[in-house]
Amino acid sequence: IYGRKASLLENVSTGGERVAMVQVVDLDRPGSPNSEFTCHLNDSSHLEMKQLELGETNGKLYELVTTSTATFDRETQPIYKVIIICNDSGIQAKSSSENFALDIADVNDNAPIFVDRDVFSMFKSTRTGQRHFNPKPPTQFEFSVPENAEPGAFVGMLTAIDLDEGKNAEIQYYLQKESGDNASLPFVVSREGEVQLLHAIDREMQDQYEFRVRAENTDNGSLFSTAKVIIHVTDVNDCAPVFTGSSMLEVSFIHFCAA
């Protein structure tokens, strides 16, 4: 458990941003080497310590600030841990350390991404232990439904994920508004991503339907992804054989007699 904690919004630091203040004192005799000390971080790649003037007060005051080259992406690394180490200048030097953790707070910076049923195969691990989404998610889904299915029948389920967290990761699904009219489409998509049959269909009239579905965040749809959905209407034996044409084929026979 880290003794000191602070938080910082991801993707907003431009360097030099203060995240914490730390005061350190040494109770040995003031002015002696035993009371003189310096502090540093075990890792200064993302945070650094800067000493501030403390006036007449005993001890030293430091601020922890972000480095000029640091970037903070919660989806890559949600927490940064460092150790504050202080060493005095005595002959038999003494040292103290304090754990510090910087939690990276989420910003809605990831659009929903459609996934296959095997969600875990869509992820890859990084050296930090975090899971990152495979950059080649599916963009098309295919389902089938028999032509005699009842209205309201389940056709398929669309699933998307969002690498953000909390409210920023909530997703709703909608039929994508196209230039054509979706009013005649015999399918509906629920806010949860379920594709259902809206009214009766006939394979002999149309055997395939295509439309696009939009997965978007629940805030105002500022971030979204779309996927193509193809639904195949499968045949049911609902038609009897039918004779075609009105004329009968006449066949003439020629008899040959032996001489």
C-alpha positions as CSV (number, residue, x, y, z in Angstrom):
1,I,0.0,0.0,0.0
2,Y,1.5,3.3,-1.0
3,G,1.5,5.9,1.8
4,R,0.9,9.0,-0.3
5,K,-1.5,9.3,-3.3
6,A,-2.6,11.8,-5.8
7,S,-4.5,11.8,-9.1
8,L,-4.1,13.4,-12.5
9,L,-6.3,13.4,-15.5
10,E,-4.9,11.5,-18.5
11,N,-3.7,13.3,-21.6
12,V,-3.8,16.8,-20.1
13,S,-0.3,17.3,-18.7
14,T,2.1,19.5,-20.6
15,G,4.9,19.2,-18.2
16,G,5.6,21.0,-14.9
17,E,2.2,20.3,-13.5
18,R,2.2,19.9,-9.7
19,V,0.7,16.7,-8.4
20,A,1.7,16.8,-4.7
21,M,3.6,18.7,-2.0
22,V,5.9,16.9,0.4
23,Q,7.5,18.3,3.5
24,V,10.5,16.6,5.1
25,V,12.2,17.4,8.4
26,D,15.3,16.1,10.2
27,L,15.2,16.5,14.0
28,D,19.0,16.4,14.5
29,R,20.7,19.6,15.6
30,P,20.0,22.4,13.1
31,G,23.1,23.5,11.1
32,S,24.9,20.2,11.6
33,P,25.6,17.7,8.8
34,N,23.3,15.3,10.7
35,S,20.3,17.6,9.9
36,E,21.3,18.3,6.3
37,F,19.6,16.0,3.8
38,T,18.6,15.7,0.1
39,C,15.7,13.9,-1.5
40,H,15.2,12.3,-4.8
41,L,13.0,9.9,-6.7
42,N,14.0,6.4,-7.6
43,D,12.5,7.0,-11.1
44,S,12.2,10.4,-12.7
45,S,10.9,9.4,-16.1
46,H,7.4,10.8,-15.4
47,L,7.7,12.8,-12.1
48,E,10.5,14.9,-10.7
49,M,11.1,16.7,-7.3
50,K,11.7,20.4,-7.0
51,Q,12.7,22.1,-3.8
52,L,10.8,25.1,-2.6
53,E,11.8,27.9,-0.2
54,L,10.4,27.1,3.3
55,G,11.6,30.3,5.1
56,E,12.4,30.0,8.7
57,T,10.6,26.7,9.2
58,N,12.7,23.7,9.9
59,G,12.9,21.1,7.1
60,K,12.4,21.2,3.3
61,L,9.4,21.5,1.1
62,Y,9.3,19.7,-2.2
63,E,6.8,19.7,-5.0
64,L,6.3,16.7,-7.3
65,V,5.7,17.8,-10.8
66,T,5.3,16.0,-14.2
67,T,8.3,16.0,-16.4
68,S,8.3,17.9,-19.7
69,T,8.4,14.6,-21.8
70,A,5.9,12.6,-19.7
71,T,2.6,11.4,-21.2
72,F,-0.1,9.8,-19.1
73,D,-2.5,7.4,-20.8
74,R,-4.8,5.5,-18.3
75,E,-5.4,2.8,-20.8
76,T,-1.7,2.1,-21.1
77,Q,-0.8,2.6,-17.4
78,P,-3.4,3.5,-14.8
79,I,-1.0,4.1,-12.0
80,Y,2.5,5.3,-11.6
81,K,4.5,4.4,-8.5
82,V,7.7,6.0,-7.3
83,I,9.7,6.0,-4.1
84,I,10.8,9.3,-2.4
85,I,14.3,8.7,-0.9
86,C,15.9,11.1,1.5
87,N,19.5,10.8,2.8
88,D,21.2,13.0,5.4
89,S,24.9,14.1,5.4
90,G,25.9,12.6,8.7
91,I,29.0,10.4,9.1
92,Q,26.8,7.4,9.6
93,A,24.2,8.5,7.1
94,K,20.6,7.8,7.7
95,S,17.9,7.5,5.1
96,S,14.2,7.4,4.9
97,S,11.8,6.5,2.1
98,E,8.1,7.0,1.3
99,N,6.0,5.4,-1.3
100,F,4.0,7.6,-3.7
101,A,1.3,6.6,-6.2
102,L,-0.1,8.8,-8.9
103,D,-3.5,7.5,-10.1
104,I,-4.4,8.4,-13.7
105,A,-8.1,9.5,-13.9
106,D,-10.1,8.5,-17.0
107,V,-11.0,10.9,-19.8
108,N,-13.4,9.8,-22.5
109,D,-10.9,9.4,-25.3
110,N,-11.7,6.0,-26.7
111,A,-14.5,5.1,-29.1
112,P,-16.4,1.9,-28.7
113,I,-15.0,-1.0,-30.7
114,F,-17.0,-4.0,-32.0
115,V,-15.7,-7.4,-31.0
116,D,-16.3,-11.0,-31.9
117,R,-17.8,-13.5,-29.5
118,D,-14.3,-14.6,-28.5
119,V,-13.6,-11.3,-26.8
120,F,-10.3,-12.4,-25.2
121,S,-8.7,-13.2,-28.6
122,M,-9.3,-9.5,-29.5
123,F,-6.8,-8.4,-26.8
124,K,-3.0,-8.3,-26.6
125,S,-0.9,-7.8,-23.5
126,T,1.8,-5.1,-23.1
127,R,4.9,-5.1,-21.0
128,T,3.0,-3.1,-18.3
129,G,0.5,-5.9,-17.9
130,Q,-2.3,-3.9,-19.3
131,R,-4.5,-5.3,-22.0
132,H,-4.8,-3.4,-25.2
133,F,-7.3,-3.9,-27.9
134,N,-6.2,-5.6,-31.1
135,P,-6.1,-2.8,-33.8
136,K,-7.9,-5.0,-36.3
137,P,-11.4,-5.5,-34.8
138,P,-14.2,-6.9,-37.0
139,T,-16.2,-4.5,-39.2
140,Q,-18.8,-6.9,-40.5
141,F,-21.2,-9.4,-38.9
142,E,-23.4,-12.0,-40.5
143,F,-26.5,-13.7,-39.1
144,S,-29.2,-15.9,-40.5
145,V,-32.9,-16.2,-39.8
146,P,-35.5,-18.6,-41.2
147,E,-38.1,-17.0,-43.4
148,N,-40.9,-18.4,-41.2
149,A,-39.5,-16.7,-38.0
150,E,-42.1,-14.9,-35.9
151,P,-41.9,-11.1,-35.4
152,G,-39.8,-10.4,-32.3
153,A,-37.5,-13.4,-32.9
154,F,-33.9,-13.1,-31.9
155,V,-31.6,-12.8,-34.8
156,G,-28.2,-12.0,-33.3
157,M,-26.2,-10.0,-30.8
158,L,-23.8,-7.2,-31.4
159,T,-21.1,-6.5,-28.8
160,A,-18.7,-3.6,-28.5
161,I,-16.3,-2.6,-25.7
162,D,-14.8,0.7,-24.6
163,L,-11.4,0.8,-23.1
164,D,-12.4,3.8,-20.9
165,E,-14.1,3.2,-17.5
166,G,-17.3,4.1,-15.7
167,K,-19.7,6.3,-17.5
168,N,-17.2,6.8,-20.2
169,A,-17.4,3.1,-21.1
170,E,-21.2,2.9,-21.3
171,I,-22.4,2.0,-24.8
172,Q,-25.7,2.1,-26.7
173,Y,-26.5,0.7,-30.2
174,Y,-28.5,2.3,-33.0
175,L,-29.3,1.7,-36.6
176,Q,-27.0,3.9,-38.6
177,K,-29.0,6.6,-40.5
178,E,-28.3,6.0,-44.2
179,S,-29.3,8.0,-47.2
180,G,-32.1,5.5,-47.8
181,D,-35.1,4.9,-45.6
182,N,-34.8,2.4,-42.8
183,A,-38.5,2.4,-42.2
184,S,-39.1,-0.7,-44.5
185,L,-36.2,-2.7,-42.8
186,P,-37.8,-5.7,-41.2
187,F,-35.2,-5.7,-38.3
188,V,-34.6,-3.6,-35.3
189,V,-31.6,-3.1,-33.0
190,S,-32.1,-2.6,-29.3
191,R,-30.0,-0.2,-27.2
192,E,-28.3,-3.3,-25.8
193,G,-27.2,-4.5,-29.3
194,E,-29.8,-7.3,-29.9
195,V,-31.0,-7.7,-33.4
196,Q,-34.6,-8.7,-33.6
197,L,-37.1,-9.5,-36.4
198,L,-39.6,-6.7,-36.7
199,H,-42.1,-8.2,-39.1
200,A,-42.6,-11.2,-41.4
201,I,-40.1,-11.8,-44.2
202,D,-40.2,-14.0,-47.3
203,R,-37.0,-15.4,-48.8
204,E,-38.6,-15.7,-52.2
205,M,-39.1,-11.9,-52.1
206,Q,-35.7,-11.0,-50.6
207,D,-33.0,-13.4,-49.4
208,Q,-30.5,-10.9,-47.8
209,Y,-30.6,-7.6,-45.9
210,E,-27.7,-5.3,-45.2
211,F,-27.5,-2.3,-42.8
212,R,-25.1,-0.6,-40.5
213,V,-25.2,-0.4,-36.7
214,R,-23.6,2.4,-34.7
215,A,-22.2,1.8,-31.2
216,E,-21.7,5.1,-29.3
217,N,-21.0,6.4,-25.9
218,T,-24.1,7.3,-23.8
219,D,-22.9,10.9,-23.2
220,N,-23.8,12.5,-26.5
221,G,-22.5,10.1,-29.0
222,S,-19.3,12.1,-29.5
223,L,-17.3,8.9,-29.9
224,F,-18.7,6.0,-31.9
225,S,-17.9,3.1,-34.3
226,T,-20.0,1.5,-37.0
227,A,-20.2,-2.1,-38.3
228,K,-21.9,-3.6,-41.3
229,V,-24.6,-6.3,-40.6
230,I,-25.6,-8.9,-43.2
231,I,-28.6,-11.0,-42.5
232,H,-29.3,-14.1,-44.7
233,V,-32.8,-15.3,-44.9
234,T,-32.8,-19.1,-45.0
235,D,-35.3,-21.2,-47.0
236,V,-38.2,-23.1,-45.5
237,N,-40.2,-25.6,-47.5
238,D,-43.2,-23.3,-47.9
239,C,-43.9,-23.6,-51.6
240,A,-45.5,-26.5,-53.5
241,P,-44.4,-27.4,-57.0
242,V,-46.2,-25.3,-59.7
243,F,-46.8,-26.1,-63.3
244,T,-45.7,-23.4,-65.7
245,G,-47.0,-22.7,-69.2
246,S,-50.3,-23.5,-70.8
247,S,-49.4,-25.6,-73.8
248,M,-48.8,-29.3,-73.8
249,L,-45.9,-30.9,-75.6
250,E,-47.0,-33.1,-78.5
251,V,-44.9,-36.1,-79.3
252,S,-45.4,-37.9,-82.7
253,F,-44.4,-41.6,-83.1
254,I,-43.3,-43.0,-86.4
255,H,-43.8,-46.8,-86.8
256,F,-41.5,-48.7,-89.0
257,C,-42.6,-52.1,-90.4
258,A,-40.2,-54.9,-91.1
259,A,-40.0,-55.9,-94.8
